[in-house]
Amino acid sequence: MSTVTNTVSPIAVPAQCIIEYATDAWQRGALFLDALRQRGNIYLDHASAGKPPVLAFKYEVVADGRELPHPVNYALARIIPPDGVVTPDPTKRPFVVIDPRAGHGPGIGGFKMDSEIGIALRQGHPCYFVFFLPYPQPGQTIESVARAEAAFLERVAQLHPDAEARPFVIGNCQGGWALLILAAAKPERVGPILLAGSPVSYWAGVEGKNPMRYTGGMLGGTWLASLAGDLGNGMFDGAYLVNNFEQMNPANTYWKKLYNVYANIDTEAERFLEFERWWGGHFLMNKEEMEWITQNLFVGNRLSAGEVVSADGNVRIDLRNIRSPIIVFASWGDNITPPQQALNWIPDLYDSVEEIRIHEQTIVYCLNEKVGHLGIFVSAGVAKKEHTEFISALDLIDTLPPGLYEAVIEDTRSGLPGLEFVKGRYLIRFEAREIDDILALDDGRDDERAFEVVKRTAEINQCLYDTFISPFVKAASNPWTAACTRLMNPARVERWTLSDLNPAMWGVKMMADAVRAHRQAVSPTNPLLESEHGVSDAIAHGLDTYGACRDSTVEMVFKAVYDSPWLAALVGLKRESVQQRLHEADSWLNEEVRRLKRRELETSFEHGTFLDGAMRVLVYCGRELHVVDERPFNAMRDLLRESGLDRTIRLADLKQAARRQTFLVLWDEERAVAGLTQLLPTTSERRRALDAARALAATRGDIAPAQQVRLDRVAARLGLAPREKPLKSTEPT
């Protein structure tokens, strides 16, 4: 009897792999083509439905901007909580999200449950969403949009008369600068504001890393936006902005994104189609709106310089007028709004943190290490960490003493002191920073001089275009030519040509359905599949190399042109000139503000309430720490609830007391300590205030030596014997 061995010839193994891989590759190709077909159909369906917001939540419109005295294509929607989410508490601070109008439609702020809106809903806050329609109203301007958003916030206040605080407003990307303008013009309408990935200082960036800021100079200024508006018969097509975004990363646009869907077609198609519904929804602006944005912001960089003025000249937008805390969230992985563009408006406005305090501003910034621009709004990880912590710590942020802080978010650990006072998984703390810390994020600001030349050159080119070219383009444009131009934009062509509008695609669905019924996925260890991945990596690397070479060439050409002293002289600009910032011409005003502030608070050193005295003890004893975290604050809220004082001491009272006492301690520390005996006249009040300060300090673990010295000094001033052991934070005081 012969022995049979189970062996495979060397030739049989490659043949089997080839058949397996070829079958899988063909099937993936059919399914990928069907995904593109579905993308095209989704694009057409979304357009025919009027391009509604791509929110993951139901909503109802509570204010329509088209009905305002200055009509705009904006509306305010109240978010309806989904099943399983607690009904919002009408007494809690409302949340308002303003999405960016930067080519795409609205909805990215509530794209999924794990989002800015979803997190706020889970914590019981009423939520509102400011969205916009595809077509602007006739005569609509950026100024009229700002008026509409102010009216929306007034409507929110009317709907929540019993809310404990003013609304928390989030401005995503381009919605951030719009929010800043609103908060500066109407500071009484907003509570804390969050700028998420929002560009404000448009000339800032690091050489060799942020090429997008050179775009305006390479195009000769703002005239091209005007040309696009004229070709659109008075409307600017947002698809042009989307095209610019996509050209920033050719490897992702032309290969990585699509190959990822092809390679993982069984799992990635649904996510891809969900995102493309938003990414393919292109909206329009009036020509005047886009001209205002490019001339005042992108190229002009006038916002932080205080040069933005209303059309009637009666209102100048000064960001120092904002009275609510400003939270800036940026990321090192964001190549559209790098941290420098998100933060350099601070040194534009202020020479020192002292000036920030004088203007009673609280500025908090947080830097993510790697998430990209869109990840700031759509990443579930960002929503569960940064956005959750910002929302949880809002009351603390609202009571932070004026100044500049960096928010640092860390995982909690077993044995962490005061862990019972940490809400959620992460511990958030706020570390005091200086203006130099912001400047250190940049590689210097000398490179911004060239943008002065760009600005002046753009103004000249704009005048030439408006005078000699624009009239002819307008005469040749009409609604039909504008519609054809928009239809043939590559961002639209790639969608409608691969939809069921194209007869060549009619058989794709049938083929894809047959493939799904007989799907045979390749083994992950197939050598041909591994070779495919290698080829894909090589293609992506080649496109990345091309992108890097292109960007470095653009930067080199930009510097050669706009760093030239000859061009600077030609446009009438001295080579060493830099844009005149707002603070360079108002030193007298700052001194006058200081004098009036001190005059106003002169008697507050020796007069005030028990809350003033207790807050002064807290501020004085914690001054050397330069760090504030949520544990002492949450412990203080618990003490107020346990003692019943939370019914008489509201968040606004804590905020005003913290600001007032911080100013007094910084102004004259010795007098502030001496005045405690009059603010806390009885032994009982003195003991309560000092014990509360000790208990709150102990929530962070052992009391720091510097803080203990200050506690002992206060005890001596108040005639109290120091306790041998601090009270636990949960003991009544």
Secondary structure, 3 states (H helix, E strand, C coil): CCCCCCCCCCCHHHHHHHHHHHHHHHHHHHHHHHHHHHHHHHHHHHHHCCCCCCCCCEEEEEEEHHHCCCCCCEEEEEEECCCCCCCCCCCCCCEEEECCCCCECCCHHHCCCCCHHHHHHHCCCCEEEEEECCCCCCCCCHHHHHHHHHHHHHHHHHHCCCCCCCCEEEEECHHHHHHHHHHHHCHHHCCCEEEECCCCCCCCCCCCCCHHHHHHHHCCCCHHHHHHHHHCCCEEECHHHHHHHHHHCHHHHHHHHHHHHHHCHHHHHHHHHHHHHHHCCECEEEHHHHHHHHHHHHCCCCCCCCCCECCCCCCECCHHHCCCCEEEEEECCCCCCCHHHHHCHHHHHCCCHHHHHHCCCEEEEEEECCCCCCHHHHCHHHHHHHHHHHHHCHHHHHHCCCEEEEEEEEECCCCCCCHHHCCCCEEEEEEECCHHHHHCCCCCCHHHHHHHHHHHHHHHHHHHHHHHHHHHHHHHCCHHHHHHHHHCCHHHHHHHCCCCCCHHHCCHHHHHHHHHHCCCCCCCCCHHHHHHHHHHHHHHHHHHHHHHHHHHHHHHHHHHHHCCHHHHHHCCCCCCCCCCCHHHHCHHHHHHHHHHHHHHHHHHHCCCCHHHHHHHHHHHHCCCCCEEEHHHHHHHHHHHHHHCHHHCCCHHHHHHHHHHHHHHHHHCHHHHHHCHHHHCCCHHHHHHHHHHHHHHHHCCCCCCHHHHHHHHHHHHHCCCCCCCCCCCCCCCC
